[in-house]
């Protein structure tokens, strides 16, 4: 497989280490390539990802891994510790605070919010918060309340979004508590309004009312239990009007019960907002409801999976957000958020998805969309099949070759190229070619490239060939499979607006912004890869004058990435102030600086040769703005574990012996790997560096 690479794009790019490497086959089946996202708190999005790592040989530690490690070396173990501590705390609260029915307590009902608190607050703070909640609850039940002036500090939180998340999670988990912000400090106090209402209604109703109030879901309503006492209903009306009159309105509704009696209930709803003219306007659109979940997919592209989900839920593909695109031929776990869909609705379609290779887990309410890159990295569990020596390698010790490669990538890292997934699998046209046409504002040419067929006879290429030959957008649309979202949107627009320059522009505008700019990023990624290879071939691993480095010390402004990038001076080079892992190169754009050495000149010539010498990296017609960014040229794997497996491909059974000379000659050998990579790093690129072959 590797002796005749499928992808030729990475073949000419250099390596950072000079070890010999080995041959092998990756992605023999989706189960050979398991990818699990690591969220912003450093935790895996599924709990079972670490299974199967027992007994795998751990790569030797290196200085960089110790200094730069973002994710603890025993994430799974640490998670168990957290779970155990939280369970102890929860049990303590359940013993002291009994304010809901026996079979459901508040911490269980709001487990999503409670889990969010455990992610945002330390164990000590969580314990203090639970103890404080018990104290407040006890004081509310006491005839003499002495808690009206007490408060608890949860700490300083400079990030506004984190503060908002903690505010909501605390109030949803403990409705009898009130949260306030003093500068960047977050304080918790007793909610005296809760105490007053709890004297008029049951604690269950009071809990539910304040959770409804804090959620602030537009067009939602809350109804108290039927109440036959008019004076009591009046007291509830007056309380809500006095405390929340500007926000809420109440009304009594009469309903005949099964026994023929008229029962009256109080219903509460949020007041309609007034427009600038002072007149009320009706809200006809679906409220902004967000639901988060973990998506497990097998042998599916991320966008293809979203297509199935959107059609099953009756929403648009653009209503889904995610932190990153995951491999197709793999089993992957990733966080997702969908807009305008409730958790209950997601639960209803779970059984419909399995035949599509999809499963959804950990369904829970969310406050907002995810953003690309909003994760720490990815955890990989891989199997490389049919491991063998390179054809020109005369060594008989395959274990030695594997040990050598692992040692080098662990200590020297790998060149952080964008992987082949970034450029598509096309042999005739790749994504970066379409991106170049868009940057040059050659819209018709970009459209033709999008519909250039490959040398196969599958339904997608049949539709492309038909359109390329006839320019019949309507007919091609009927042939194009439903999961090809981009192509179908473009065809639909071309059918409506025609095959003119204006029609081509409108067709590209018909696809979501993230899809449009994907092609631009593909071209910029190609330039970055080639610039990195040129830089390493020219200067090697030494940091030289004119390089760009990312400063992480406290002496530099951290307000933005651009403010932290500086040019290496001759003095810096002489004193070897910087290391290679601090060197960055820019992705082309209008807001980046280029190196002042030969690499900078290379960028100028490469862009000029592509016809982009005057490109402003702003495409007004397509509403695309490409500021550019900086990317480290060297990255390191974390927690790299490995083990050679002796036996057939189907068995893939482990053995305790590190070497087995007879087995090396008589059995097929596989390599089992487990490691973590930072966000936007590619496992295929790491394997390329290890094995010295392309995929």
C-alpha positions in Angstrom: 0.0 0.0 0.0 2.7 2.5 1.0 5.1 1.6 -1.8 2.7 3.3 -4.2 1.2 6.1 -2.2 -2.4 7.0 -2.8 -1.7 10.6 -1.9 1.2 12.3 -3.7 0.8 15.7 -2.0 3.0 15.0 1.0 5.6 12.9 -0.9 8.0 15.8 -1.6 7.8 17.2 2.0 10.8 16.6 4.3 11.0 14.9 7.7 12.5 16.1 11.0 14.3 12.9 11.9 16.5 10.6 9.9 15.5 7.1 11.3 14.7 4.4 8.8 11.1 3.7 9.7 9.0 0.8 8.5 6.1 -0.1 6.2 2.5 -0.8 7.4 -1.1 -0.5 6.5 -3.5 1.9 8.3 -7.3 2.1 8.3 -7.6 -1.5 7.4 -11.1 -1.1 8.9 -12.8 1.7 10.8 -12.2 0.0 14.2 -8.4 0.3 13.5 -8.7 4.0 13.8 -10.6 5.3 16.9 -10.5 9.0 17.5 -12.0 10.6 20.6 -12.1 14.4 21.1 -10.6 16.0 24.2 -12.7 18.9 25.4 -11.5 22.3 26.6 -11.3 20.9 30.2 -8.9 18.2 29.1 -11.4 15.3 29.5 -12.4 12.7 26.9 -15.9 13.2 25.5 -16.5 9.4 26.1 -15.6 7.4 29.2 -14.6 4.2 27.4 -11.9 5.5 25.1 -9.0 4.4 27.4 -10.0 0.7 27.3 -7.5 -1.5 25.6 -4.4 0.5 26.6 -3.4 -1.8 29.4 0.0 -3.4 28.9 1.0 -1.3 26.0 4.6 -0.1 26.2 4.9 3.6 27.1 7.3 5.8 25.2 10.1 7.3 27.2 9.4 10.8 28.7 11.0 13.8 27.3 11.7 17.3 28.6 9.2 18.9 26.1 6.4 16.6 27.1 6.9 17.4 30.8 7.0 21.2 30.3 4.3 21.5 27.6 1.8 18.8 28.5 -1.7 20.2 28.6 -3.5 17.0 29.4 -2.6 15.0 32.6 -0.8 11.7 32.0 -3.6 9.8 33.7 -6.7 11.5 32.5 -8.8 8.4 33.0 -7.6 7.8 36.5 -8.1 11.5 37.4 -11.7 11.3 36.1 -12.4 8.3 38.4 -11.0 10.4 41.3 -13.3 13.3 40.4 -16.3 11.0 40.0 -15.6 9.4 43.4 -15.2 12.8 45.1 -18.4 14.1 43.5 -20.3 11.0 44.6 -19.2 11.5 48.2 -20.2 15.2 48.0 -23.6 14.3 46.4 -24.3 11.6 49.0 -23.5 14.2 51.8 -26.0 16.7 50.3 -28.6 14.0 49.9 -28.4 13.0 53.5 -28.7 16.6 54.7 -30.9 18.2 52.1 -34.2 16.4 51.2 -36.2 18.8 49.1 -37.6 16.7 46.4 -39.2 13.2 46.0 -37.4 10.1 47.3 -36.6 8.6 43.8 -35.2 11.8 42.3 -33.1 14.4 44.0 -32.0 17.7 42.5 -28.4 16.8 41.9 -29.5 13.8 39.8 -32.2 15.8 37.9 -29.7 18.5 37.0 -26.7 16.2 36.4 -25.8 18.1 33.2 -25.5 21.3 35.2 -23.7 19.6 38.1 -21.2 18.0 35.7 -20.6 21.4 34.2 -19.9 22.8 37.7 -17.4 20.0 38.3 -15.6 20.9 35.1 -15.5 24.6 35.9 -14.8 24.5 39.6 -12.1 22.7 41.6 -13.0 19.8 43.9 -12.4 22.0 47.0 -14.7 24.7 45.7 -17.3 22.1 44.8 -17.2 20.7 48.4 -17.5 24.3 49.8 -20.4 25.0 47.6 -22.2 21.8 48.6 -21.6 22.5 52.3 -22.8 26.1 51.9 -26.0 24.8 50.1 -26.6 22.5 53.1 -26.1 25.4 55.5 -28.5 27.7 53.6 -31.1 24.9 53.3 -30.9 24.2 57.0 -31.3 27.9 57.9 -34.4 28.2 55.6 -36.0 25.3 57.6 -35.1 26.9 60.9 -37.6 29.1 62.6 -34.9 31.7 63.1 -33.0 32.3 59.9 -29.5 33.7 60.2 -28.3 33.2 56.7 -29.5 36.4 55.0 -26.1 38.1 55.2 -23.8 35.1 54.6 -22.1 34.6 51.3 -19.5 32.2 49.7 -16.8 33.2 47.1 -16.3 30.7 44.3 -13.1 32.5 43.2 -12.0 34.9 40.4 -13.1 34.2 36.8 -11.8 36.6 34.2 -13.6 34.9 31.3 -17.1 36.3 30.9 -18.5 33.1 29.3 -17.2 31.0 32.2 -18.9 33.3 34.7 -22.1 33.0 32.8 -21.9 29.2 32.7 -21.3 29.0 36.4 -24.1 31.5 37.2 -26.6 29.3 35.3 -25.3 26.0 36.6 -25.4 27.0 40.2 -28.9 28.4 40.0 -30.2 25.4 38.1 -28.6 23.0 40.5 -29.4 25.0 43.7 -32.5 27.1 43.0 -32.4 28.4 46.6 -29.1 30.1 46.0 -28.4 33.5 44.3 -25.2 34.3 42.3 -23.7 37.7 41.9 -20.5 39.1 40.3 -18.3 41.6 42.1 -15.6 42.7 39.6 -14.4 39.2 38.4 -15.2 37.5 41.7 -18.3 35.2 41.7 -20.3 35.1 45.0 -23.1 32.8 46.1 -25.8 34.0 48.6 -29.1 32.7 49.9 -32.0 33.5 47.6 -34.5 35.2 50.0 -37.1 35.4 47.2 -37.0 31.6 47.1 -37.6 31.5 50.9 -40.6 33.8 50.6 -42.2 31.8 47.8 -41.5 28.5 49.5 -43.8 29.7 52.3 -46.6 30.0 49.8 -46.1 26.9 47.7 -44.4 23.5 48.0 -40.6 23.2 47.8 -40.9 21.2 44.6 -42.9 24.0 43.0 -40.5 26.6 44.3 -37.5 24.7 42.9 -39.2 24.3 39.5 -40.3 28.0 39.4 -36.8 29.4 40.0 -35.3 27.0 37.5 -37.9 28.2 34.9 -37.1 31.8 35.8 -33.3 31.3 35.5 -33.6 29.4 32.1 -35.4 32.4 30.5 -36.6 30.3 27.5 -38.7 32.6 25.3 -42.4 31.5 25.0 -42.1 29.0 27.8 -44.6 28.8 30.6 -44.8 27.6 34.2 -48.0 26.4 35.8 -48.5 26.0 39.6 -50.6 23.2 41.0 -54.4 23.8 41.1 -55.4 25.9 44.1 -59.0 26.2 45.4 -58.2 29.1 47.8 -58.7 32.5 46.1 -56.8 34.4 48.9 -53.8 32.1 48.5 -53.8 32.5 44.7 -53.9 36.3 45.2 -50.9 36.1 47.4 -48.9 34.2 44.7 -50.0 36.7 42.1 -48.9 39.6 44.3 -45.6 38.0 45.1 -44.7 37.4 41.4 -45.9 40.9 40.4 -43.9 42.6 43.1 -40.7 40.6 42.6 -40.7 39.9 38.9 -43.4 42.1 37.4 -41.2 43.6 34.7 -40.2 40.2 33.5 -43.2 37.9 34.1 -47.0 38.1 33.9 -49.5 35.8 35.6 -53.0 34.6 34.9 -55.4 32.2 36.5 -57.0 29.5 34.3 -60.0 27.4 35.3 -60.2 23.7 34.2 -62.8 21.1 35.0 -61.4 18.0 36.6 -62.5 14.4 36.2 -64.8 14.7 39.3 -66.6 17.7 37.7 -65.1 20.3 40.0 -63.6 23.5 38.7 -59.9 23.8 39.5 -58.0 27.0 39.1 -54.2 27.2 38.4 -51.8 30.1 38.0 -49.8 30.1 34.8 -46.7 32.3 34.5 -45.0 33.4 31.3 -42.4 35.8 30.2 -43.6 39.2 29.0 -43.2 39.9 25.3 -40.4 42.2 24.4 -41.2 45.7 23.0 -39.6 46.9 19.8 -38.0 50.3 19.4 -41.3 51.8 18.4 -42.8 50.9 21.7 -45.2 48.3 20.1 -45.0 44.7 21.0 -44.0 42.3 18.3 -44.9 38.6 18.0 -42.1 36.2 18.1 -42.8 33.6 15.4 -39.4 32.0 15.1 -38.3 29.0 17.1 -36.6 30.1 20.4 -32.9 29.6 20.6 -32.7 26.2 22.3 -29.4 24.4 22.2 -28.7 20.8 22.9 -25.3 19.3 23.3 -24.4 15.6 22.7 -21.6 13.3 21.9 -21.7 12.0 18.3 -20.3 8.5 17.6 -19.9 7.8 13.9 -18.4 5.0 11.9 -17.1 5.2 8.3 -18.9 8.5 7.8 -17.7 12.0 7.1 -18.7 14.6 9.6 -20.8 16.6 7.1 -22.4 13.4 5.9 -23.4 12.5 9.5 -24.8 16.0 10.0 -26.9 15.5 6.8 -28.5 12.4 8.3 -29.1 14.1 11.6 -30.6 17.3 10.1 -33.0 15.3 7.9 -34.1 13.1 10.9 -34.7 16.2 13.1 -36.1 18.5 10.4 -33.6 21.2 10.9 -30.9 22.7 8.7 -27.3 21.4 8.6 -26.2 24.9 9.6 -28.0 24.4 12.9 -25.2 22.0 14.0 -21.9 23.1 15.4 -18.8 21.2 16.2 -15.2 21.7 17.4 -13.5 19.9 14.5 -13.9 17.6 11.5 -13.1 14.0 12.2 -11.8 11.2 9.9 -14.2 9.3 7.7 -12.7 5.7 7.7 -12.6 5.6 11.5 -14.8 5.3 14.6 -14.9 8.8 16.1 -16.4 10.5 19.1 -16.9 14.2 19.1 -18.9 16.9 20.8 -21.7 18.6 18.9 -24.4 21.2 19.6 -27.7 21.5 17.7 -29.9 24.6 17.7 -33.7 24.5 17.9 -33.8 20.9 19.1 -34.7 19.8 22.6 -33.0 16.9 24.4 -36.2 14.9 24.3 -36.4 15.2 20.5 -32.8 13.9 20.2 -33.7 10.9 22.4 -36.6 10.1 20.1 -34.4 9.6 17.1 -31.6 7.6 18.7 -32.9 4.2 17.4 -33.3 5.6 13.9 -29.6 6.4 13.5 -27.8 3.2 14.2 -28.3 1.7 10.8 -26.6 4.8 9.4 -23.5 4.2 11.5 -24.4 6.8 14.0 -25.0 6.9 17.8 -25.6 9.8 20.1 -24.6 9.9 23.8 -24.6 12.3 26.7 -27.6 14.4 25.5 -27.9 17.5 27.6 -29.0 21.2 27.4 -26.5 23.8 26.3 -26.2 27.5 26.3 -24.6 28.2 22.9 -23.0 26.8 19.8 -19.6 25.2 19.7 -16.8 26.9 17.7 -14.2 25.3 15.5 -11.1 24.6 17.5 -13.0 24.7 20.8 -11.2 21.6 22.1 -7.9 20.6 23.6 -7.0 17.9 21.1 -7.8 14.3 20.2 -7.0 10.9 21.6 -6.1 8.1 19.1 -6.3 4.4 19.4 -4.7 3.0 16.2 -3.6 -0.4 14.7 -1.0 -0.4 12.0 -1.4 -3.8 10.1 1.2 -5.8 8.3 4.2 -4.1 9.8 7.4 -4.9 8.0 10.8 -3.5 7.1 11.4 -1.1 4.2 12.5 -2.9 1.1 16.1 -1.5 1.4 16.3 -2.2 5.2 18.6 -5.3 5.9 17.9 -5.3 9.7 16.1 -8.3 11.1 15.1 -6.6 14.4 11.7 -5.0 13.7 11.2 -4.2 17.4 14.4 -2.1 17.3 13.0 -0.2 14.3 9.8 0.5 16.1 11.6 1.5 19.4 13.8 3.9 17.4 10.9 5.6 15.6 8.9 6.1 18.8 12.0 7.5 20.6 12.6 10.0 17.9 9.0 11.3 17.6 8.6 11.5 21.3 11.8 13.5 21.8 12.2 15.4 18.5 8.5 15.7 17.5 7.1 15.7 14.0 6.7 18.4 11.4 3.1 19.7 11.9 1.9 19.4 8.3 -1.7 19.6 7.4 -2.8 16.0 6.6 -4.2 14.6 3.4 -7.7 15.0 4.8 -7.3 18.7 4.4 -7.1 18.5 0.7 -9.6 15.8 -0.2 -9.1 12.4 -1.8 -9.6 13.5 -5.4 -7.1 12.4 -8.0 -8.2 14.8 -10.7 -9.1 17.8 -8.5 -8.3 18.6 -4.9 -9.8 21.1 -2.6 -6.8 23.5 -2.7 -7.2 23.9 -6.4 -10.8 25.1 -5.9 -9.5 27.4 -3.1 -6.9 29.0 -5.5 -9.6 29.6 -8.1 -11.8 31.3 -5.4 -8.9 33.5 -4.2 -8.4 34.6 -7.8 -12.2 35.2 -8.0 -12.5 32.9 -10.9 -16.0 31.7 -9.9 -17.0 29.8 -13.0 -13.7 27.9 -13.0 -14.1 27.1 -9.3 -17.5 25.7 -10.0 -16.3 23.5 -12.9 -13.5 22.2 -10.6 -16.1 21.3 -7.9 -18.0 19.2 -10.5 -14.9 17.6 -12.1 -15.5 13.8 -11.8 -13.0 11.2 -10.7 -12.2 8.0 -12.5 -15.0 5.9 -10.9 -18.6 5.1 -11.6 -20.3 5.8 -8.2 -23.5 7.9 -8.0 -21.6 11.1 -7.1 -19.3 10.9 -10.1 -22.1 9.9 -12.4 -24.0 13.1 -11.3 -20.8 15.2 -11.8 -20.1 13.7 -15.3 -23.7 14.4 -16.3 -23.5 18.0 -15.2 -20.1 18.6 -16.8 -21.3 17.3 -20.1 -24.8 18.9 -20.2 -24.7 21.8 -17.7 -28.2 20.6 -16.8 -28.2 21.6 -13.1 -31.8 20.3 -12.5 -31.0 16.9 -14.0 -27.7 16.7 -12.1 -29.5 17.6 -8.8 -31.8 14.6 -9.3 -28.8 12.3 -9.7 -26.7 13.8 -6.8 -26.9 11.8 -3.5 -28.6 13.6 -0.7 -25.5 13.5 1.6 -23.5 15.6 -0.8 -24.6 18.9 0.8 -22.3 21.3 -0.9 -22.8 20.0 -4.4 -26.6 19.9 -4.0 -26.8 23.5 -2.7 -24.6 24.7 -5.6 -26.7 22.8 -8.2 -30.0 24.2 -6.8 -28.6 27.7 -7.0 -27.3 27.2 -10.6 -30.7 25.9 -11.6 -32.3 29.0 -10.3 -29.8 31.7 -11.3 -28.2 30.2 -14.4 -24.6 29.5 -15.5 -23.5 33.1 -15.6 -20.8 34.9 -13.5 -23.6 36.2 -11.3 -25.1 32.7 -11.1 -21.8 31.2 -10.1 -21.3 33.8 -7.3 -24.8 33.1 -6.0 -24.2 29.4 -6.1 -21.2 29.7 -3.9 -23.1 32.1 -1.6 -25.8 29.4 -1.2 -23.5 27.1 0.8 -22.7 28.0 4.5 -19.7 30.2 5.2 -17.7 27.4 6.9 -18.0 25.3 3.8 -17.0 28.2 1.5 -13.9 29.1 3.4 -12.9 25.5 3.7 -11.5 25.6 0.1 -9.6 28.8 0.8 -8.1 27.2 3.9 -7.1 24.2 1.9 -5.0 26.3 -0.4 -3.4 28.2 2.4 -2.6 24.9 4.1 -0.8 23.7 1.0 1.3 26.8 1.0 2.0 26.4 4.8 3.1 22.8 4.3 5.5 23.7 1.5 6.9 26.7 3.4 7.5 24.4 6.5 9.4 21.9 4.4 11.5 24.6 2.7 12.3 26.2 6.1 13.4 22.8 7.6 15.5 21.9 4.5 17.1 25.4 4.6 17.8 25.9 8.3 17.1 22.5 10.0 16.1 22.5 13.7 18.2 25.6 14.6 16.3 28.8 15.3 17.8 31.5 13.1 17.6 35.2 12.6 14.3 36.2 10.8 12.3 33.2 12.2 9.0 33.9 13.8 8.5 32.6 17.4 5.5 32.4 19.6 6.3 33.9 23.0 4.6 32.3 26.0 6.3 34.1 28.9 4.7 36.7 31.0 6.8 39.6 29.6 4.8 39.7 26.4 1.2 40.9 25.8 -1.2 37.9 25.5 -4.2 39.9 24.2 -3.9 38.2 20.8 -1.8 35.7 19.0 -0.4 38.3 16.7 0.9 40.3 19.7 2.8 37.3 20.9 4.7 36.6 17.7 8.1 38.2 17.3 11.0 38.1 14.9 14.2 36.4 16.1 17.1 38.8 16.1 20.8 38.1 15.5 21.4 38.4 19.2 18.6 35.9 19.9 20.1 33.4 17.5 23.6 33.9 19.0 22.3 33.3 22.6 20.0 30.5 21.5 17.1 32.0 23.4 14.4 30.1 21.5 13.8 26.4 20.7 12.4 24.9 17.5 9.1 24.1 19.1 8.5 27.8 19.5 8.9 28.6 15.8 5.7 29.3 13.9 5.0 30.0 10.3 2.0 32.0 9.0 -1.0 30.7 7.1 -1.3 33.3 4.3 -3.8 36.1 5.0 -4.1 39.9 5.3 -3.2 40.2 9.0 0.0 38.1 9.3 3.6 38.9 9.2 6.1 36.8 7.3 9.6 35.7 8.3 12.4 38.2 7.4 14.8 35.5 6.2 14.8 33.3 3.1 11.5 31.8 4.1 9.7 35.1 3.8 11.1 35.5 0.3 9.8 32.0 -0.5 6.3 33.0 0.5 6.4 36.0 -1.8 7.6 34.0 -4.8 5.1 31.1 -4.2 2.1 33.4 -4.0 3.3 35.3 -7.1 3.8 32.1 -9.1 0.2 31.2 -8.2 -1.0 34.6 -9.5 -1.7 35.9 -6.0 0.9 38.7 -5.9 -1.8 41.3 -5.5 -4.3 39.2 -3.5 -5.8 41.0 -0.6 -7.3 37.8 0.9 -10.7 39.5 1.1 -13.3 38.2 -1.4 -16.2 40.6 -1.2 -18.3 38.7 -3.7 -18.3 35.6 -1.5 -18.2 37.5 1.9 -14.9 35.8 2.7 -12.3 37.4 4.9 -9.0 35.6 5.4 -6.9 37.2 8.1 -4.4 34.2 8.3 -3.0 32.7 11.4 0.2 31.2 12.9 1.0 27.5 13.3 3.8 25.7 15.1 6.1 23.9 12.7 7.0 21.2 15.2 4.5 19.3 17.5 4.9 16.4 19.9 2.6 13.5 20.8 1.5 13.1 24.4 1.2 9.8 26.3 2.5 7.8 23.4 2.0 4.0 24.2 2.8 1.2 21.7 3.1 -2.5 21.4 3.8 -5.0 18.7 1.1 -7.6 18.2 2.0 -11.0 16.7 -0.7 -13.0 14.9 -3.2 -12.8 12.1 -4.9 -9.5 11.2 -8.2 -10.8 12.4 -6.9 -11.9 15.8 -4.7 -8.9 16.7 -4.0 -10.6 20.0 -1.3 -9.1 22.3 1.7 -11.0 23.6 3.8 -10.4 26.7 7.1 -11.0 25.0 8.7 -7.9 23.4 10.5 -9.9 20.8 9.6 -13.1 19.0 12.2 -13.9 16.3 10.3 -17.0 15.1 7.0 -15.1 15.0 8.6 -12.3 13.0 9.3 -14.7 10.2 6.1 -16.7 10.3 3.3 -14.4 11.4 1.9 -11.1 10.3 2.7 -8.3 12.8 0.6 -5.3 13.8 1.5 -2.3 15.9 -1.0 -1.0 18.4 -0.7 2.7 19.3 -2.3 5.1 21.8 -1.5 8.8 21.9 -3.0 12.3 22.2 -2.4 15.2 19.8 -3.1 18.9 20.3 -6.0 20.5 18.4 -5.4 20.7 14.6 -2.7 18.0 14.5 -3.0 15.0 12.3 -2.4 11.4 13.3 -1.6 10.5 9.7 1.2 13.1 9.7 2.6 11.6 12.9 2.5 8.1 11.4 4.2 9.5 8.3 7.1 10.8 10.4 7.4 7.5 12.3 7.1 5.1 9.4 8.8 7.3 6.7 6.1 6.6 4.1 3.0 8.3 2.8 -0.6 7.4 2.9 
